[in-house]
Amino acid sequence: MDEFERIVDQTGSSLERELISEGRAYAGPAELRAHTLAALGLAGSAGLASGSLLAWFAHKSLVAKLFLLLPTITLLVGGVVGYLTIGKAPHPRDVRAPAVPPTPPSTEAVASPVELPGPSRGPAPAVATPSRARNAAPPPGSALRAELAALDAIRSTLANNDPAGALSFLDAYFRTFPQGRLTLEAEVLRIDALAQSGRLVLAKRSAQEFLRHHPNSVLNARVQPYAHR
Amino acid sequence: MGGNTGSEALMSCQLAREAGSATFRAGVALSSPGPARILDRVFGRSKREVRLRQLVEAHLHLVARILRNAGTAESDVQDDVQRVFIALSNRLDDVQAGTEKSFIIQTALHVAAHARRTAARRREVLTDQVPEVVDSAVGPDELLHRQQIRRTLDRVLSEMNDDLRSVFVLFELEEMTTAEIACILQIPVGTVASRLRRAREDFRGRVSMMESLANSEVG
């Protein structure tokens, strides 16, 4: 219990209350969350989406959770039953070929906002993207989302010890987003990738150049260790 | 208020920390149910990364608000929010569970003080133009009025002494209790109370002066 009454609860001047309300209502600039997560290297779009979905899910009642999970459980049970049934079915070689050949998978379905070249090894990271949206005008905010997805893919590739793949992705990122809003983060990732691939001299030079061009960047702490190696 | 001893202040701080720790644990339990942990494992996120992400989600707007109200210019808020969380990231292993909010607020106040000093130096060379805040949801008159209110608040707060401003911002704008403020600023509760009284007198004096000036201009 606090013995002080707050100014907004008192019968003071309306200007006083208005000033306090203004101070309380400040919400920060747009895209603050995305930029902060990117600066911390946490800008996984998949993670962000799953995080918010799970937070929403966590607040549901037990009955609602069971109801929401029902399709998933049905699919899982169906999968197990299907697997057991196929196990008992005749060998695929004995099954007659269909009269109509199967259609090849659509290339649009795997289209990416960034034209990512194939990595040198390891699985290609999933980059969330709406298919058939390539030729349509991007909705507002989708460019930043695409950038975040691309950086997430690059980060995953680096985490999978594939610096060469990450460098290829970075080249694609800079080609796709020459005026991108997260290019500084991408530059830091390039330095990470160079160092991880053993090109320490180049990593050091890039880090020193980064510090020279961006002396006040909040990302300097991540680059400095390379510059002083 | 008055006769709070040091040990009482320490005890209230300890209680606040324990409460904070319980809140943090509750927050983790709420935002990290079983499936979330499974997903974290699938996406290869470390516990540290999950903790940092949760802290960003929980305190992002608090940090932005404290920075802005404690003297950071609108144009610098984004960079300074990142500075606060990068500092948290660098020290995360040293920050005990339940004391994160305290650490974050202390860092934000420190960063804002640095921003004020830098801005004061910059004003000697550049102009002291207030950046325009664009908000498409409100009409031009309302926008203009809110900009004026924001400028007035900035002026009143910027003229306040640093120690008074911190207490004022945490109590009046963040609606924290005096015990919580004592814990964060690491000062006795009695000191918080006396600073708050002085800060309010200062605030009220400046606001009433502005009001009488405005009335005399109208009259």
Chai-1 contact restraints between the chains, C-beta under 6 A:
chainA,res_idxA,chainB,res_idxB,connection_type,confidence,min_distance_angstrom,max_distance_angstrom,comment,restraint_id
A,D2,B,T177,contact,1.0,0.0,6.0,A-B,restraint_1
A,D2,B,T178,contact,1.0,0.0,6.0,A-B,restraint_2
A,R6,B,E172,contact,1.0,0.0,6.0,A-B,restraint_3
A,I7,B,E172,contact,1.0,0.0,6.0,A-B,restraint_4
A,L15,B,V207,contact,1.0,0.0,6.0,A-B,restraint_5
A,L15,B,E211,contact,1.0,0.0,6.0,A-B,restraint_6
A,E16,B,V207,contact,1.0,0.0,6.0,A-B,restraint_7
A,E18,B,I149,contact,1.0,0.0,6.0,A-B,restraint_8
A,L19,B,L153,contact,1.0,0.0,6.0,A-B,restraint_9
A,I20,B,E172,contact,1.0,0.0,6.0,A-B,restraint_10
A,E22,B,I149,contact,1.0,0.0,6.0,A-B,restraint_11
A,E22,B,R150,contact,1.0,0.0,6.0,A-B,restraint_12
A,E22,B,L153,contact,1.0,0.0,6.0,A-B,restraint_13
A,G23,B,N69,contact,1.0,0.0,6.0,A-B,restraint_14
A,G23,B,L153,contact,1.0,0.0,6.0,A-B,restraint_15
A,G23,B,L173,contact,1.0,0.0,6.0,A-B,restraint_16
A,R24,B,L173,contact,1.0,0.0,6.0,A-B,restraint_17
A,Y26,B,R65,contact,1.0,0.0,6.0,A-B,restraint_18
A,Y26,B,R68,contact,1.0,0.0,6.0,A-B,restraint_19
A,G28,B,H61,contact,1.0,0.0,6.0,A-B,restraint_20
A,G28,B,A64,contact,1.0,0.0,6.0,A-B,restraint_21
A,G28,B,V77,contact,1.0,0.0,6.0,A-B,restraint_22
A,P29,B,Q78,contact,1.0,0.0,6.0,A-B,restraint_23
A,L32,B,Q78,contact,1.0,0.0,6.0,A-B,restraint_24
A,R33,B,L60,contact,1.0,0.0,6.0,A-B,restraint_25
A,H35,B,Q78,contact,1.0,0.0,6.0,A-B,restraint_26
A,T36,B,V56,contact,1.0,0.0,6.0,A-B,restraint_27
A,T36,B,V81,contact,1.0,0.0,6.0,A-B,restraint_28
A,T36,B,Q82,contact,1.0,0.0,6.0,A-B,restraint_29
A,T36,B,F85,contact,1.0,0.0,6.0,A-B,restraint_30
A,A39,B,Q82,contact,1.0,0.0,6.0,A-B,restraint_31
A,L40,B,F85,contact,1.0,0.0,6.0,A-B,restraint_32
A,L40,B,S89,contact,1.0,0.0,6.0,A-B,restraint_33
A,L42,B,R53,contact,1.0,0.0,6.0,A-B,restraint_34
A,G47,B,F43,contact,1.0,0.0,6.0,A-B,restraint_35
A,S50,B,L39,contact,1.0,0.0,6.0,A-B,restraint_36
A,L54,B,A36,contact,1.0,0.0,6.0,A-B,restraint_37
A,A55,B,S31,contact,1.0,0.0,6.0,A-B,restraint_38
A,A58,B,L30,contact,1.0,0.0,6.0,A-B,restraint_39
A,A58,B,P33,contact,1.0,0.0,6.0,A-B,restraint_40
A,V218,B,D79,contact,1.0,0.0,6.0,A-B,restraint_41
A,V218,B,Q82,contact,1.0,0.0,6.0,A-B,restraint_42
A,V218,B,R83,contact,1.0,0.0,6.0,A-B,restraint_43
A,V218,B,I86,contact,1.0,0.0,6.0,A-B,restraint_44
A,A221,B,I86,contact,1.0,0.0,6.0,A-B,restraint_45
